[in-house]
Amino acid sequence: MNTEDLKRYDKRVQQIVDPFGSGFPKLRKLMIEWAQENSLSTHDLMEQYMAWKWKK
């Protein structure tokens, strides 16, 4: 995934209210969809996203 993909995904994540609480099912669904779109495992996608987010 490139930086533009991560930025686009990040905008969608930010729209989820309480992504690690009541909004977690929505976050989970998005991550699964993105992983499939990019031919990655969900774990690998989360790892890339969190590493990118950490650097910001």
C-alpha positions as CSV (number, residue, x, y, z in Angstrom):
1,M,0.0,0.0,0.0
2,N,1.2,3.5,-0.7
3,T,0.8,6.7,1.3
4,E,-2.2,7.8,-0.7
5,D,-4.1,4.6,0.0
6,L,-3.3,5.0,3.7
7,K,-4.5,8.6,3.8
8,R,-7.8,7.6,2.0
9,Y,-8.4,4.7,4.5
10,D,-7.5,7.0,7.4
11,K,-10.2,9.4,6.4
12,R,-12.8,6.6,6.6
13,V,-11.5,5.4,9.9
14,Q,-11.8,8.9,11.4
15,Q,-15.5,8.9,10.4
16,I,-16.2,6.0,12.7
17,V,-17.5,7.1,16.1
18,D,-15.6,5.2,18.9
19,P,-13.6,2.9,16.6
20,F,-12.3,0.8,19.4
21,G,-15.5,0.7,21.4
22,S,-19.0,0.5,20.0
23,G,-17.8,1.3,16.5
24,F,-15.4,-1.6,16.4
25,P,-17.6,-3.9,14.2
26,K,-17.5,-1.1,11.6
27,L,-13.7,-0.8,11.9
28,R,-13.3,-4.5,11.6
29,K,-15.4,-4.7,8.5
30,L,-13.4,-1.9,6.8
31,M,-10.1,-3.5,7.6
32,I,-11.2,-6.8,6.2
33,E,-12.4,-5.1,3.0
34,W,-9.2,-3.2,2.6
35,A,-7.1,-6.2,3.2
36,Q,-8.9,-8.1,0.5
37,E,-8.6,-5.1,-1.9
38,N,-4.8,-5.1,-1.4
39,S,-4.3,-8.9,-1.3
40,L,-3.0,-8.6,2.3
41,S,-3.9,-10.4,5.5
42,T,-5.8,-8.3,8.0
43,H,-2.9,-8.5,10.3
44,D,-0.5,-7.1,7.7
45,L,-2.9,-4.3,6.8
46,M,-3.2,-3.3,10.4
47,E,0.5,-3.4,10.9
48,Q,1.1,-1.1,7.9
49,Y,-1.7,1.2,8.9
50,M,-0.5,1.5,12.5
51,A,3.2,2.0,11.5
52,W,2.1,4.8,9.1
53,K,-0.1,6.4,11.7
54,W,2.7,6.1,14.4
55,K,5.1,8.1,12.1
56,K,2.7,11.0,11.7
